[in-house]
Amino acid sequence: MTPSITQPTCGALDWQLTGHGNIPMNVSLNCQPGELLALLGPSGSGKTTLLRSLAGLYQDVAGHIHSGQDCWLDTRRGINRPPEQRQLGMVFQGYALFPHLNALENLLIPLRHLPRQQALQSAQAWLERVHLKGLERRKPHELSGGQRQRVALARALVAQPRALLLDEPFSAVDQATRQKLRRELALLRQEIQAPTLLVTHDLEEALQLADRICVLHHGQLLQVSAPDQLMSHPASPTVARLLGMQNLFEGRILASDQHQLLLDWLGLPLTLPGQPEFITGQTVQWMAPPQSLLLHRPDRPVPGDKENPVQGKIEELVLLGPHASLSIRPNHAPDWPLRFYVPRHFVERQQLQSGMAVTLSLLADQLHLFSP
C-alpha cells in the first residue's frame, strides 16, 4: 500500500520582481498553498529566469519575495536569503541527480540535518510513494528516464519544502512516460500543501495540471487565469497567438446595448450577446474559438444552422490520426479562412472533401471580442 506523506502547512508564495539582465522582467504574482501555477510561454519569455530568481539562483533582480510571513528577498532592505535557506524543492529539466549516488542516497542529501534513522525512513517512504520501491540501490544510469525523474521529484519533496519549483520536468522523457508522470504529479498534488510552480512551454501540460496559468512574454505577465477562462477569453490577440489560437479577425460594431451586439465582419453581420462596454462604430478584434464553430453540409442541416451562418467551401482537409484539420474559406471573405479540428469519424460520416461547399454556424455566446 502506498504510504501517505504528511506535509507541513505552508504559506503563500508572493513576489514582485523586476530585472534588467538578458531577459528584462516585470512580474508581480502569488501562488497559494496547494495551488499549482503554470508559467507558460515561448522560449526566451523569462519562465526559467523567474523560477531561478525565486530559488535565489539568479541575482540580477530587484523587488521582494515572501513565503507566508518569511521574507526571502527585499532589495530595498538588503535582504537576500541564499538558496539553501529558502526551503525550496526544485526539479530540473535534466534531473540534476548525483551520478555517483544511488536513488536512496540522492534523497538523503537534503535530509542531512536529521538523525540517520529518521532520514532513512523518510527517504524510503518517498521512494515508495513515487513507485520506486526495490530500486533504492540503483544509480541514475541504471534507471530509465521516467524513474530518474521520479527520484528527482521525491528528492525535491522529501525535505518538506515551503514551495515546489518544477522547470519543464517532463520534457526529457518520451510521450507515454510524460503522460504517466503528469498523472502521478496530479495525484501527488492532493498531498502536497506547498505552492507549486510549473515552468512549461507545453499548453496541454499546463491545461492538464494547473489551477491557474500565467502567460509570460519577454519577461512581462500578459494574463493569469484559470485554464478554461484563458482558453475561452484570452486577454489580447497576442495571448491568443502565443497559445496557438487561430481565427483572429477585425470587425466594426454596428450596434450595441445590454441585450445584443451587432458586429460587421467584412460585410457579414454577426449577432452576439450584449456587451455594453463596446460602442457603435468602434473597430475591434475578435476571435472565433473552435467551440464556436458548427460545421454542416448545406444538404444536411442540423440544429444551430441559423445562428450566424457563414457560407464557404473546404479549402484544405488534412487527416492527422484520429483528427482532421479543416480550413474553410468564407465566400464573403476569401482571404480570411476559418481553421479548426474535427474528429476523423465526423469527416468520414459527413463525407467531407476538399472543394465541397459547407456552412458554418458561429455560435454567438462562444465568440470573443478583445477589449481595446
C-alpha positions in Angstrom: 0.0 0.0 0.0 1.4 3.4 -1.0 2.3 5.4 2.1 0.6 8.7 2.8 3.1 11.6 3.3 2.4 14.2 5.9 3.2 17.7 4.7 3.6 20.8 6.8 1.2 23.8 6.5 2.7 26.3 4.0 2.1 29.9 3.4 1.5 31.6 0.0 4.5 32.4 -2.2 4.2 36.1 -3.2 6.6 38.1 -5.3 7.2 41.3 -7.2 10.3 41.2 -9.3 11.9 43.4 -11.9 15.1 42.6 -13.7 17.3 44.1 -16.4 19.5 41.1 -17.4 19.4 39.2 -20.7 15.6 39.0 -20.3 14.0 42.1 -18.8 11.4 41.1 -16.2 8.5 42.8 -14.6 6.3 40.3 -12.7 4.0 40.6 -9.7 2.3 37.4 -8.7 1.4 34.9 -6.0 0.8 31.2 -5.6 -1.4 29.9 -2.8 -0.8 26.8 -0.6 -1.8 23.7 -2.5 -2.1 25.5 -5.8 -0.2 24.7 -9.0 0.6 27.7 -11.0 1.9 27.1 -14.6 4.3 29.6 -16.1 3.6 29.3 -19.8 5.4 31.0 -22.7 7.7 30.5 -25.7 11.5 30.1 -25.3 13.1 33.3 -24.1 9.9 34.6 -22.4 11.5 34.5 -18.9 9.9 31.5 -17.4 13.1 29.8 -16.2 14.7 33.2 -15.2 11.7 33.8 -13.0 11.9 30.4 -11.4 15.6 30.7 -10.8 15.0 34.2 -9.2 12.5 32.7 -6.8 15.1 30.0 -5.9 17.8 32.5 -5.3 19.9 31.1 -8.2 19.5 34.3 -10.3 20.6 37.5 -8.6 20.1 40.3 -11.3 16.6 41.2 -9.9 15.0 43.8 -7.7 11.9 43.6 -5.6 10.6 41.2 -2.9 9.8 37.5 -2.4 7.7 36.3 0.6 6.8 32.8 1.7 4.0 33.3 4.1 5.4 35.6 6.8 9.0 34.9 5.9 10.9 37.3 3.7 13.4 35.7 1.2 14.2 38.8 -0.7 13.7 42.5 -0.2 16.3 44.5 -2.1 15.2 47.8 -0.5 16.1 46.4 2.9 19.1 44.5 1.8 17.6 41.0 2.5 18.6 38.2 0.2 18.5 34.7 1.6 20.7 32.2 -0.2 19.0 29.2 -1.9 19.7 26.8 1.0 17.8 29.0 3.4 14.7 29.3 1.2 13.4 25.7 2.0 12.6 25.1 -1.7 12.2 21.9 -3.6 13.3 22.1 -7.2 13.1 19.6 -10.1 15.3 20.5 -13.1 14.7 19.5 -16.7 17.8 17.4 -16.7 17.1 15.7 -13.3 20.4 17.0 -11.7 20.9 13.8 -9.8 24.3 12.9 -8.3 25.5 10.2 -10.7 27.8 8.5 -8.1 25.0 8.1 -5.6 22.1 5.6 -5.8 18.4 6.7 -5.6 18.2 6.4 -1.8 21.5 8.3 -1.3 20.2 11.1 -3.6 17.2 11.5 -1.3 19.3 11.6 1.8 21.3 14.6 0.7 18.6 17.2 1.7 17.9 15.2 4.9 21.5 15.5 6.4 20.1 17.7 9.2 18.0 14.7 10.5 19.0 11.7 12.6 20.2 8.9 10.3 17.3 6.5 11.0 14.6 9.2 10.6 16.2 10.3 7.3 16.2 6.8 6.0 12.6 6.2 6.9 11.5 9.4 5.2 13.6 8.8 2.1 12.3 5.2 1.7 8.7 6.3 2.2 9.1 8.9 -0.6 10.7 6.4 -3.0 7.8 4.0 -2.3 5.3 6.9 -2.8 6.7 7.5 -6.3 6.7 3.8 -7.2 10.4 3.1 -6.9 10.3 0.6 -4.0 13.0 -2.0 -4.7 15.1 0.4 -6.8 16.7 2.2 -3.9 20.3 0.9 -4.6 20.3 1.7 -8.3 22.3 4.6 -9.6 20.9 7.2 -12.1 22.5 5.5 -15.1 20.7 2.2 -14.1 17.3 3.9 -14.1 15.0 4.8 -17.0 14.3 8.5 -17.8 10.9 8.3 -16.0 12.5 6.6 -13.0 15.2 9.3 -12.8 12.5 12.0 -12.9 10.6 10.2 -10.1 13.8 10.2 -8.0 14.2 14.0 -8.7 10.6 14.7 -7.7 10.9 12.6 -4.5 14.2 14.4 -3.6 12.5 17.8 -4.1 9.7 16.8 -1.7 11.4 14.7 0.9 12.6 17.7 2.9 9.0 19.1 3.2 9.7 22.3 1.1 7.9 25.6 1.6 7.4 25.7 -2.2 8.0 23.3 -5.1 9.5 24.6 -8.4 9.3 22.4 -11.5 11.4 23.5 -14.5 10.0 21.7 -17.5 10.3 18.4 -15.5 8.9 16.0 -18.1 10.4 17.3 -21.4 13.3 14.9 -21.4 11.1 11.7 -21.5 9.0 10.1 -24.2 5.3 10.9 -24.7 4.0 7.8 -23.0 6.2 8.3 -19.9 5.3 12.0 -19.9 1.6 11.2 -19.6 2.3 8.8 -16.7 4.4 11.3 -14.9 1.7 14.0 -15.3 -0.9 11.7 -13.9 1.3 10.9 -10.9 2.0 14.6 -10.2 -1.7 15.2 -10.4 -2.2 12.5 -7.7 0.6 13.8 -5.6 -0.8 17.3 -5.6 -3.6 16.0 -3.3 -0.9 15.5 -0.6 1.3 18.5 -1.3 0.4 21.6 0.6 3.3 23.7 -0.8 2.7 26.2 -3.5 3.8 24.6 -6.8 5.2 26.5 -9.8 5.5 24.6 -13.1 7.5 26.1 -16.0 6.4 24.7 -19.3 6.1 25.6 -23.0 3.6 22.8 -23.4 0.0 24.1 -23.4 -1.5 20.7 -23.0 0.6 20.1 -19.9 -0.5 23.4 -18.4 -4.1 22.7 -19.1 -4.0 19.3 -17.5 -2.2 20.2 -14.3 -2.6 23.9 -13.4 -5.1 25.6 -11.3 -4.1 28.9 -12.9 -1.9 29.6 -15.9 0.4 32.6 -16.2 1.3 33.6 -19.8 4.7 35.3 -20.0 6.3 37.0 -23.0 9.6 38.9 -23.0 9.5 38.9 -19.2 6.1 40.5 -19.0 3.0 39.0 -17.4 0.3 39.1 -20.0 -2.5 37.2 -18.3 -3.2 35.0 -15.3 -6.4 32.9 -15.5 -7.9 29.5 -14.8 -7.4 27.2 -17.8 -11.0 27.3 -19.1 -11.1 31.1 -18.8 -7.7 31.5 -20.5 -8.8 29.4 -23.5 -12.2 31.0 -23.9 -11.3 34.6 -23.1 -7.6 35.4 -23.8 -6.8 38.9 -22.8 -5.4 40.0 -26.1 -4.7 38.8 -29.6 -1.0 38.4 -28.5 -2.0 36.0 -25.8 -4.2 34.1 -28.2 -1.4 33.8 -30.7 1.0 32.6 -28.0 -1.5 29.9 -27.1 -1.6 28.8 -30.8 -5.2 30.0 -31.3 -6.4 30.8 -34.8 -9.4 32.6 -36.3 -8.4 36.1 -35.2 -10.2 38.8 -37.2 -11.1 42.5 -37.2 -14.6 43.9 -37.3 -16.7 47.0 -36.6 -19.5 47.4 -34.1 -22.8 48.2 -35.9 -24.9 48.4 -32.8 -24.5 47.6 -29.1 -26.7 47.6 -26.0 -27.1 45.5 -22.9 -29.1 42.9 -24.8 -27.4 42.5 -28.2 -24.3 43.4 -30.1 -24.1 43.5 -33.9 -20.7 43.1 -35.4 -19.8 43.7 -39.1 -17.2 41.2 -40.4 -16.2 42.4 -43.9 -19.9 42.9 -44.8 -21.3 40.0 -43.0 -23.3 40.9 -39.8 -22.8 38.7 -36.8 -25.0 38.8 -33.7 -23.5 38.4 -30.2 -24.9 38.8 -26.7 -25.0 42.3 -25.4 -21.7 43.8 -24.3 -22.3 47.5 -23.3 -18.6 48.3 -23.0 -18.4 48.3 -26.8 -19.8 51.3 -28.6 -21.3 51.7 -32.1 -18.7 52.5 -34.8 -15.8 51.0 -32.8 -13.3 48.8 -34.6 -12.5 45.7 -32.6 -10.5 42.5 -32.9 -12.4 39.3 -32.3 -11.9 35.5 -32.2 -13.9 32.5 -33.2 -12.5 29.7 -31.0 -13.0 26.1 -32.0 -16.0 25.6 -29.8 -17.8 28.4 -31.6 -17.8 26.7 -35.0 -20.6 24.3 -36.0 -20.0 22.7 -39.4 -22.6 21.1 -41.7 -23.2 20.4 -45.3 -25.9 22.6 -46.9 -27.9 19.5 -47.8 -27.7 18.1 -44.2 -28.9 20.9 -41.9 -28.5 20.5 -38.2 -29.8 22.4 -35.2 -28.0 25.7 -34.9 -27.5 26.3 -38.6 -29.5 29.5 -38.4 -27.0 31.1 -35.9 -24.6 33.5 -37.7 -24.4 31.3 -40.8 -21.2 31.6 -42.9 -21.2 30.1 -46.4 -17.9 28.8 -47.8 -16.0 25.9 -49.1 -13.5 23.5 -47.8 -10.1 24.8 -48.9 -8.0 22.2 -47.0 -8.7 18.9 -45.4 -5.7 17.1 -43.7 -6.1 13.8 -41.8 -4.0 13.8 -38.7 -4.5 10.4 -36.9 -7.9 10.5 -35.1 -8.5 14.1 -36.1 -8.7 16.2 -39.2 -7.5 19.8 -39.8 -10.0 21.8 -41.8 -9.7 25.2 -43.4 -12.9 26.8 -44.6 -12.7 29.8 -47.0 -15.8 32.0 -46.5 -17.5 33.2 -49.6 -17.7 36.8 -48.3 -14.1 36.9 -47.0 -11.9 34.5 -49.1 -8.7 35.9 -47.7 -9.7 35.1 -44.1 -10.2 31.3 -43.7 -11.5 29.7 -40.6 -9.3 26.9 -39.3 -10.2 24.2 -36.7 -10.1 20.5 -36.0 -12.8 17.9 -36.1 -12.8 14.1 -35.3 -11.9 11.9 -38.2 -15.1 9.9 -37.9 -17.1 13.2 -38.5 -15.2 13.7 -41.7 -16.0 10.2 -42.8 -19.6 10.2 -41.7 -20.3 13.6 -43.4 -18.2 12.5 -46.5 -16.3 15.8 -46.4 -13.9 16.6 -49.2 -11.7 19.5 -50.3 -13.6 21.9 -52.5 -17.0 21.0 -51.0 -19.5 23.8 -50.2 -20.3 23.9 -46.5 -21.9 26.2 -44.0 -20.5 27.2 -40.6 -22.6 28.5 -37.8 -20.7 30.9 -35.5 -22.3 30.3 -32.1 -22.9 33.7 -30.6 -22.2 33.0 -27.0 -18.8 31.5 -27.8 -17.4 34.3 -29.9 -14.9 36.5 -28.1 -14.3 40.2 -28.5 -11.0 41.6 -27.3 -11.2 44.7 -25.2 -9.4 47.7 -26.7 
